[in-house]
């Protein structure tokens, strides 16, 4: 009899934990419980089409940026402080060093060059810079990571074109131009150490965004990333980027340069 009682009690003890799990399992389908997400789709990797075809050879890429160039005719920059540099006098000095140049990094339309020559320098007493001066307000940002600001200059060209130039000063006080590009510009932005240009794309309803970054090996700013950005709701008859607010662009990144 004692052996029988022992067996019954042992059976009860092993059954109770199983019964306690029943409410937990029954509650899995309740609100707040675990819910199935459905069937997981099968992952598919990229497929190389025509693997036996011999592809074209790709030559080394052109850096695409302007080589660094020291600006002549500008006084030495003390302590690499580009804030002391007059942007109008700077662009005028470049015009004098490269007269009658209409293409390339120093290229400038004759009409714009004449207007810049007529601009008053900021340091001239009694003179005020005319509103028609193509040299825009300068901006400053440390783009090279050396703890010193670089000077960012914009020059308005006809037909919404714009020359964007960046200058840095070396420890010897020489002013060095490390970026010069001319584009039909929608907008120019600064993000971290990048100068970002938005320009109309060749495809209707899209913009091309190019980020220029400092390259320590070539000691210049290079276009390092490009994206094609769709402009939603672009009305008929308007080019890319026209009539759009700053928050109306929907990015669809297409990396061109990694």
VEXMIRO-510834 format. One record per residue: x, y, z of N, C-alpha, C in turn; chain; residue in three letters. Coordinates in steps of 0.05 Angstrom, whole numbers, plus 5000, padded with zeros to 4 digits. Each point is the difference from the previous one (the first is absolute). Layout:
N
REC    nx    ny    nz   cax   cay   caz    cx    cy    cz  unit  code
REC     X     Y     Z     X     Y     Z     X     Y     Z     A   ALA
...
//
This chain:
258
REC    nx    ny    nz   cax   cay   caz    cx    cy    cz  unit  code
REC  5017  4976  5000  4983  5024  5000  5017  5025  5000     A   UNK
REC  5021  5000  5016  5017  5024  5000  5013  5005  4973     A   UNK
REC  5007  4979  4986  5013  5004  4974  4980  5012  4980     A   UNK
REC  4974  4992  5002  4980  5011  4982  4996  5030  5005     A   UNK
REC  4999  5008  5025  4997  5029  5006  5023  5016  4989     A   UNK
REC  5023  4989  5002  5024  5014  4990  4998  5005  4970     A   UNK
REC  4991  4980  4986  4998  5002  4971  4979  5021  4992     A   UNK
REC  4977  5001  5014  4979  5019  4993  5010  5029  5005     A   UNK
REC  5013  5004  5023  5010  5027  5006  5021  5009  4980     A   UNK
REC  5017  4982  4992  5020  5007  4980  4987  5007  4974     A   UNK
REC  4979  4986  4992  4986  5006  4975  4987  5028  5001     A   UNK
REC  4989  5007  5023  4988  5027  5002  5021  5022  4997     A   UNK
REC  5023  4996  5013  5021  5020  4999  5010  5005  4972     A   UNK
REC  5002  4979  4984  5010  5004  4972  4979  5011  4982     A   UNK
REC  4975  4998  5007  4979  5009  4982  4994  5030  5004     A   UNK
REC  5003  5011  5024  4993  5027  5005  5015  5021  4983     A   UNK
REC  5026  4997  4997  5014  5020  4982  4990  5000  4972     A   UNK
REC  4991  4976  4990  4989  4999  4973  4974  5015  4998     A   UNK
REC  4983  4997  5021  4975  5014  5000  5003  5030  5002     A   UNK
REC  5021  5008  5014  5005  5029  5003  5007  5013  4974     A   UNK
REC  5011  4985  4980  5007  5012  4975  4977  5004  4981     A   UNK
REC  4977  4987  5006  4977  5001  4981  4991  5029  4997     A   UNK
REC  4995  5016  5021  4991  5028  4996  5020  5016  4984     A   UNK
REC  5026  4995  5004  5021  5016  4985  4998  4994  4970     A   UNK
REC  4998  4974  4993  4998  4993  4972  4975  5010  4988     A   UNK
REC  4978  5000  5014  4975  5009  4990  4999  5029  4995     A   UNK
REC  5017  5016  5014  4999  5029  4998  5018  5011  4978     A   UNK
REC  5014  4982  4985  5018  5010  4979  4985  5015  4978     A   UNK
REC  4975  4993  4995  4985  5013  4978  4985  5024  5010     A   UNK
REC  5001  5007  5025  4985  5023  5010  5014  5026  4992     A   UNK
REC  4985  5022  5004  5012  5026  4994  5024  5005  5018     A   UNK
REC  5021  5009  4988  5025  5005  5015  5018  4976  5000     A   UNK
REC  4991  4977  4991  5017  4976  5000  5015  4997  4974     A   UNK
REC  5013  4978  4995  5015  4994  4976  4982  4995  4977     A   UNK
REC  5006  5013  4977  4983  4997  4976  5019  4993  4977     A   UNK
REC  4992  4982  4984  5016  4991  4978  5003  5022  4979     A   UNK
REC  5024  5004  4989  5005  5020  4980  4996  4989  4972     A   UNK
REC  4992  4975  4997  4996  4988  4974  5025  4986  4990     A   UNK
REC  4999  4992  4976  5022  4985  4988  5023  5018  4993     A   UNK
REC  5024  4993  5008  5024  5016  4994  5007  4996  4970     A   UNK
REC  5003  5023  4985  5007  4996  4972  5028  4989  4996     A   UNK
REC  5004  4985  4980  5026  4988  4994  5019  5022  4990     A   UNK
REC  5023  5001  5012  5020  5020  4991  5013  4991  4974     A   UNK
REC  5003  5020  4982  5012  4995  4974  5023  5019  4996     A   UNK
REC  5024  4989  4994  5023  5017  4996  5002  5010  4971     A   UNK
REC  5019  5017  4994  5003  5010  4973  5009  4978  4981     A   UNK
REC  4990  5001  4975  5006  4980  4980  5016  5014  4978     A   UNK
REC  5024  4989  4994  5017  5011  4980  4991  4989  4973     A   UNK
REC  4990  5019  4983  4990  4992  4974  5024  4998  4980     A   UNK
REC  4998  4981  4982  5021  4995  4980  5028  4999  5013     A   UNK
REC  5005  4982  5018  5026  5000  5014  5024  4994  4983     A   UNK
REC  4995  4987  4976  5023  4994  4983  5008  5023  4982     A   UNK
REC  4983  5021  5000  5007  5023  4982  5023  5015  5012     A   UNK
REC  5019  5008  4982  5023  5016  5009  4992  5029  5001     A   UNK
REC  5001  5012  5023  4991  5028  5004  5021  5020  4990     A   UNK
REC  4990  5025  4997  5018  5021  4991  5019  5008  5022     A   UNK
REC  5024  5008  4993  5019  5010  5020  4994  5028  5008     A   UNK
REC  5004  5006  5025  4993  5027  5010  5026  5014  5007     A   UNK
REC  5005  5023  4987  5025  5015  5007  4997  5013  5027     A   UNK
REC  5022  5008  5012  4999  5014  5026  4982  5025  4998     A   UNK
REC  4984  5005  5020  4982  5022  5000  5014  5027  5003     A   UNK
REC  4990  5020  4985  5010  5027  5003  4990  5011  5027     A   UNK
REC  5017  5011  5016  4991  5010  5026  4977  5020  4998     A   UNK
REC  4999  5015  4978  4977  5018  4996  5002  5026  5013     A   UNK
REC  5018  5005  5018  5002  5025  5014  5023  5017  4988     A   UNK
REC  5000  5025  5007  5022  5018  4991  5025  4995  5017     A   UNK
REC  5023  4999  4988  5024  4997  5016  5005  5024  5019     A   UNK
REC  5013  4996  5022  5005  5023  5018  5017  5021  4986     A   UNK
REC  4994  5025  5006  5014  5022  4987  5003  5023  5020     A   UNK
REC  5025  5010  5003  5005  5023  5017  4991  5025  4987     A   UNK
REC  4987  5017  5015  4990  5025  4989  5021  5022  5002     A   UNK
REC  5006  5012  4978  5021  5021  4999  4986  5027  5004     A   UNK
REC  5016  5019  5012  4990  5027  5003  4985  5004  5026     A   UNK
REC  5000  4981  5018  4986  5003  5026  5021  5001  5022     A   UNK
REC  4997  5018  5019  5019  5001  5022  5000  4974  5016     A   UNK
REC  5022  4995  5013  5002  4975  5016  4979  5000  5022     A   UNK
REC  4989  4976  5004  4979  4996  5020  5012  4993  5026     A   UNK
REC  4996  5017  5020  5011  4996  5027  4986  4978  5015     A   UNK
REC  5015  4981  5011  4989  4978  5016  4978  4985  4986     A   UNK
REC  5002  4998  4974  4980  4985  4984  4972  5009  5004     A   UNK
REC  4996  5025  5006  4974  5011  5006  4988  5012  4974     A   UNK
REC  4984  4985  4986  4989  5009  4975  4977  5020  5004     A   UNK
REC  4991  5004  5024  4980  5021  5005  5010  5027  4994     A   UNK
REC  5027  5004  5000  5011  5026  4994  5003  5005  4970     A   UNK
REC  4994  4980  4983  5002  5003  4971  4975  5013  4989     A   UNK
REC  5004  5021  4984  4977  5012  4986  4992  4984  4976     A   UNK
REC  4976  4989  4999  4992  4982  4978  5000  5014  4973     A   UNK
REC  4992  5026  5000  4999  5015  4974  5028  5004  4990     A   UNK
REC  5018  5009  5018  5028  5004  4992  5012  4973  4991     A   UNK
REC  4992  4978  5012  5011  4974  4993  4992  4993  4972     A   UNK
REC  4974  5003  4993  4991  4993  4973  5012  5019  4979     A   UNK
REC  5003  5025  5008  5012  5019  4981  5029  4993  4995     A   UNK
REC  5014  4990  5020  5028  4991  4996  5001  4976  4981     A   UNK
REC  4981  4982  5002  4999  4977  4982  4994  5009  4971     A   UNK
REC  4984  5020  4997  4994  5011  4974  5025  5012  4987     A   UNK
REC  5016  5014  5016  5024  5012  4990  5021  4978  4993     A   UNK
REC  5000  4978  5015  5019  4979  4994  4992  4983  4976     A   UNK
REC  4974  5000  4994  4990  4984  4977  4981  5017  4983     A   UNK
REC  5011  5020  4987  4982  5018  4984  4989  4986  4975     A   UNK
REC  4976  5008  4993  4987  4991  4975  4997  4969  4999     A   UNK
REC  4997  4988  5023  4996  4971  5002  4970  4995  5002     A   UNK
REC  4989  4984  4982  4971  4996  4999  4992  4971  5006     A   UNK
REC  5020  4982  5003  4993  4972  5006  5020  4989  5021     A   UNK
REC  4993  4977  5011  5017  4988  5020  4994  5011  5028     A   UNK
REC  5018  4993  5019  4995  5009  5028  5000  5030  5003     A   UNK
REC  5016  5014  4983  5001  5029  5002  4982  5014  4980     A   UNK
REC  4984  4984  4985  4984  5012  4979  4978  5018  5011     A   UNK
REC  4995  5022  4986  4980  5019  5008  4990  5016  4976     A   UNK
REC  4974  5003  4998  4989  5016  4977  5010  5029  5002     A   UNK
REC  5006  5012  4977  5011  5028  5000  4982  5019  5015     A   UNK
REC  4974  4996  4998  4981  5018  5014  5003  4998  5030     A   UNK
REC  5003  4975  5009  5004  4996  5029  5027  5011  5009     A   UNK
REC  5021  4995  4984  5026  5010  5007  5000  5031  5002     A   UNK
REC  4987  5013  4982  4998  5030  5001  4986  5009  5025     A   UNK
REC  4979  4986  5008  4984  5007  5024  5017  4996  5025     A   UNK
REC  5016  4979  5001  5017  4995  5023  5022  5021  5002     A   UNK
REC  5011  5008  4978  5020  5021  5000  4989  5026  5011     A   UNK
REC  4975  5005  4995  4987  5025  5010  4991  4998  5029     A   UNK
REC  5001  4976  5012  4992  4997  5028  5018  5016  5018     A   UNK
REC  4989  5012  5021  5016  5013  5020  5010  4980  5020     A   UNK
REC  5025  5003  5009  5011  4982  5020  4989  5007  5027     A   UNK
REC  4998  4980  5017  4989  5005  5026  5017  5018  5017     A   UNK
REC  5025  5001  4995  5018  5016  5016  5002  5029  4992     A   UNK
REC  4988  5007  4977  5002  5028  4991  4981  5017  5016     A   UNK
REC  5011  5022  5012  4983  5017  5016  4983  5018  4982     A   UNK
REC  4975  5002  5008  4981  5017  4985  4988  4986  4976     A   UNK
REC  5008  4975  4994  4989  4986  4978  4981  4978  5010     A   UNK
REC  4979  4996  4986  4981  4979  5006  4998  4981  4976     A   UNK
REC  5000  4974  5006  4998  4981  4979  4973  5002  4986     A   UNK
REC  4999  5003  4974  4975  5003  4986  4984  4974  5001     A   UNK
REC  4973  5002  4998  4984  4976  5001  5005  4982  4976     A   UNK
REC  5010  5012  4978  5005  4984  4976  5026  4985  5000     A   UNK
REC  5015  5002  5022  5026  4986  5001  4995  4970  5000     A   UNK
REC  5012  4985  4982  4995  4971  4998  5011  4984  5022     A   UNK
REC  5020  5011  5016  5012  4985  5022  4981  5000  5024     A   UNK
REC  4991  4977  5007  4979  4998  5021  5013  5000  5028     A   UNK
REC  4983  5001  5020  5009  4999  5028  5016  4975  5005     A   UNK
REC  5024  5003  5013  5017  4976  5004  4989  4984  5024     A   UNK
REC  5008  4974  5000  4994  4983  5023  5026  4987  5009     A   UNK
REC  5000  4990  5025  5024  4989  5011  4994  4973  5014     A   UNK
REC  5017  4980  4995  4997  4974  5012  5026  4985  4999     A   UNK
REC  5006  4985  5021  5024  4983  4999  4994  4975  4983     A   UNK
REC  5009  5000  4976  4995  4979  4981  5024  4980  4998     A   UNK
REC  5023  5008  5008  5024  4983  4998  5006  4985  5026     A   UNK
REC  4987  5007  5022  5004  4986  5025  5025  5009  5015     A   UNK
REC  5012  5023  4992  5024  5009  5014  4994  5020  5023     A   UNK
REC  4974  5004  5006  4993  5018  5022  4998  5029  4992     A   UNK
REC  5005  5006  4974  4998  5027  4990  4978  5001  4979     A   UNK
REC  4986  5023  4999  4978  5004  4981  5012  5003  4972     A   UNK
REC  4984  4990  4980  5005  5006  4972  4981  5021  4991     A   UNK
REC  5007  5014  4979  4984  5022  4989  4984  4989  4976     A   UNK
REC  4974  5003  5000  4983  4990  4979  4988  5025  4986     A   UNK
REC  5005  5002  4974  4991  5023  4984  4982  4991  4977     A   UNK
REC  4978  5014  4996  4982  4995  4978  5000  5024  4981     A   UNK
REC  5001  4995  4974  5000  5021  4980  4976  4994  4981     A   UNK
REC  4982  5020  4997  4977  4997  4983  5007  5004  4971     A   UNK
REC  4992  4981  4983  5004  5002  4971  4972  5004  4988     A   UNK
REC  4999  5007  4974  4974  5002  4987  4986  4973  4998     A   UNK
REC  4974  5001  4996  4984  4975  4996  5001  4981  5023     A   UNK
REC  5000  5011  5025  4999  4984  5024  5025  4983  5004     A   UNK
REC  5021  5005  4985  5025  4985  5004  5015  5013  5023     A   UNK
REC  5017  4985  5012  5014  5009  5024  5027  4987  5002     A   UNK
REC  5020  5015  5008  5027  4989  5006  5003  4998  5030     A   UNK
REC  5005  4976  5010  5004  4996  5028  5030  4994  5005     A   UNK
REC  5013  5016  5017  5029  4997  5004  5005  4999  5030     A   UNK
REC  5021  4984  5007  5007  4996  5028  5030  5006  5002     A   UNK
REC  5008  5014  5022  5028  5008  5004  5008  4992  5028     A   UNK
REC  5026  4993  5002  5011  4994  5026  5028  5013  5002     A   UNK
REC  5009  5005  5024  5026  5013  5004  5019  4979  5012     A   UNK
REC  5025  4999  4989  5019  4982  5011  5016  5013  5023     A   UNK
REC  5017  4985  5015  5015  5012  5022  5018  5023  4991     A   UNK
REC  5008  5001  4975  5017  5021  4990  4985  5025  4993     A   UNK
REC  4973  5000  5002  4985  5023  4995  4990  5003  4971     A   UNK
REC  5006  4979  4984  4991  5001  4972  4971  4991  4998     A   UNK
REC  4984  5014  4983  4972  4993  4996  4999  4980  4977     A   UNK
REC  4987  4978  5005  4999  4978  4980  4971  4994  4993     A   UNK
REC  4994  5001  4974  4973  4993  4992  4998  4970  4996     A   UNK
REC  4982  4987  5015  4998  4971  5000  4974  4990  4987     A   UNK
REC  4983  5018  4990  4976  4992  4986  4991  5022  4982     A   UNK
REC  4993  4993  4975  4989  5019  4981  4983  4985  4980     A   UNK
REC  4974  5004  5000  4982  4987  4982  4978  5020  4991     A   UNK
REC  4991  4997  4976  4979  5018  4989  4977  4982  4991     A   UNK
REC  4977  5005  5011  4976  4984  4994  4976  5018  4998     A   UNK
REC  4978  4989  4988  4974  5012  5002  4988  4992  5026     A   UNK
REC  5003  5016  5020  4996  4992  5028  4971  5007  5009     A   UNK
REC  4988  4980  5012  4974  5004  5014  5005  5010  5028     A   UNK
REC  5018  4987  5015  5007  5009  5027  5027  4988  5007     A   UNK
REC  5012  5013  5021  5026  4991  5011  4996  4997  5030     A   UNK
REC  5009  4977  5011  4997  4994  5028  5026  4991  5012     A   UNK
REC  5002  5002  5026  5022  4990  5015  4990  4978  5019     A   UNK
REC  5013  4977  5000  4993  4978  5017  5025  4988  5011     A   UNK
REC  5006  5004  5025  5025  4990  5011  5024  5014  4986     A   UNK
REC  5017  4983  4988  5023  5011  4985  4995  4999  4970     A   UNK
REC  4975  4999  4991  4994  4998  4972  4987  5025  4990     A   UNK
REC  5006  5008  4975  4986  5020  4985  4981  4986  4981     A   UNK
REC  4974  5004  5002  4981  4984  4985  4986  5019  4980     A   UNK
REC  5001  4992  4974  4988  5016  4979  4976  4984  4989     A   UNK
REC  4978  5015  4997  4976  4989  4987  4998  5013  4972     A   UNK
REC  4999  4984  4979  4999  5010  4973  4978  4985  4985     A   UNK
REC  4988  5012  4979  4980  4985  4985  5012  4975  4987     A   UNK
REC  4985  4979  5000  5009  4975  4987  4992  5000  4971     A   UNK
REC  5012  4983  4984  4992  4998  4972  4973  4987  4996     A   UNK
REC  4990  4987  5021  4974  4987  5000  4979  5019  5012     A   UNK
REC  4978  5004  4986  4980  5018  5009  4988  4991  5027     A   UNK
REC  4998  5019  5019  4989  4994  5026  5019  4990  5020     A   UNK
REC  5026  5001  4994  5021  4990  5018  5022  5022  5004     A   UNK
REC  5013  4998  5022  5023  5017  5006  5024  4982  5004     A   UNK
REC  5023  5011  4996  5026  4986  5005  5013  5014  5024     A   UNK
REC  5006  4984  5021  5013  5010  5023  5029  4990  5000     A   UNK
REC  5019  5019  5003  5028  4993  5000  5013  5010  5026     A   UNK
REC  5013  4982  5015  5014  5007  5024  5030  5002  4995     A   UNK
REC  5011  5023  5005  5029  5005  4997  5013  4997  5027     A   UNK
REC  5021  4984  5001  5014  4994  5026  5030  5004  4997     A   UNK
REC  5013  5005  5022  5029  5004  5001  5014  4974  4996     A   UNK
REC  5020  5000  4982  5016  4976  4995  5029  5006  5009     A   UNK
REC  5009  4986  5020  5026  5006  5012  5023  4993  4981     A   UNK
REC  4996  4980  4983  5022  4992  4982  5004  5020  4977     A   UNK
REC  4978  5010  4989  5003  5019  4978  4998  5029  5009     A   UNK
REC  4995  5004  5027  5000  5027  5011  4981  5019  4986     A   UNK
REC  4976  4989  4994  4980  5016  4987  4972  4988  5007     A   UNK
REC  4979  5015  4993  4973  4990  5003  4992  4985  4975     A   UNK
REC  4988  4976  5004  4992  4983  4978  4971  4993  5002     A   UNK
REC  4986  4996  4977  4972  4989  5002  5001  4971  5007     A   UNK
REC  4992  4994  5025  5003  4973  5010  4974  4984  5000     A   UNK
REC  4977  5013  5000  4974  4986  5000  4981  5015  4983     A   UNK
REC  4984  4985  4985  4979  5012  4983  4974  4984  5004     A   UNK
REC  4978  5015  4999  4973  4987  5003  4981  5013  4980     A   UNK
REC  4982  4984  4990  4978  5011  4984  4976  5001  5018     A   UNK
REC  4987  5024  5002  4978  5005  5018  4975  5007  4985     A   UNK
REC  4979  4985  5004  4975  5006  4987  4986  5023  5013     A   UNK
REC  4989  5018  4984  4984  5023  5009  4971  4994  4996     A   UNK
REC  4985  4991  5020  4972  4993  4996  4983  5024  4994     A   UNK
REC  4979  4995  4984  4981  5021  4994  5011  5022  4982     A   UNK
REC  5020  4993  4984  5012  5021  4982  4979  5007  4979     A   UNK
REC  4990  5025  4999  4980  5007  4980  5011  5000  4972     A   UNK
REC  4982  4997  4981  5008  5001  4972  5011  5027  4993     A   UNK
REC  5021  5000  4984  5012  5026  4991  5021  5011  5018     A   UNK
REC  5005  4987  5023  5021  5009  5018  5023  4981  5001     A   UNK
REC  5024  5010  5001  5023  4983  5001  5004  4989  5028     A   UNK
REC  5018  4981  5003  5005  4988  5026  5008  5020  5021     A   UNK
REC  4987  4999  5023  5007  5017  5022  4986  5027  5000     A   UNK
REC  4985  5007  4979  4986  5025  5000  4973  4998  5013     A   UNK
REC  4993  5020  5015  4974  5000  5013  4996  4980  5022     A   UNK
REC  5022  4990  5011  4999  4980  5021  5010  5011  5026     A   UNK
REC  4987  4993  5022  5010  5009  5026  5022  4982  5009     A   UNK
REC  5015  5009  5021  5023  4984  5009  4993  4973  5011     A   UNK
REC  4975  4996  5009  4992  4975  5011  4985  4982  4981     A   UNK
REC  4998  5008  4974  4983  4985  4981  5016  4979  4984     A   UNK
REC  5026  4998  5005  5015  4981  4984  4999  4972  5013     A   UNK
REC  4997  4980  4984  5001  4973  5010  5025  4986  4990     A   UNK
REC  5019  4994  5017  5025  4989  4990  4997  4972  4991     A   UNK
REC  5013  4994  4977  5002  4973  4990  5029  4996  4994     A   UNK
REC  5017  4993  5020  5029  5000  4996  5010  4980  4979     A   UNK
REC  5016  5010  4982  5013  4983  4981  5030  5006  5001     A   UNK
REC  5015  4984  5015  5029  5007  5003  5014  4997  4974     A   UNK
REC  5016  5020  4993  5016  4999  4976  5029  4995  5007     A   UNK
REC  5009  5014  5020  5027  4995  5010  4998  4991  5029     A   UNK
REC  5012  4977  5007  4998  4990  5028  5015  5019  5019     A   UNK
//
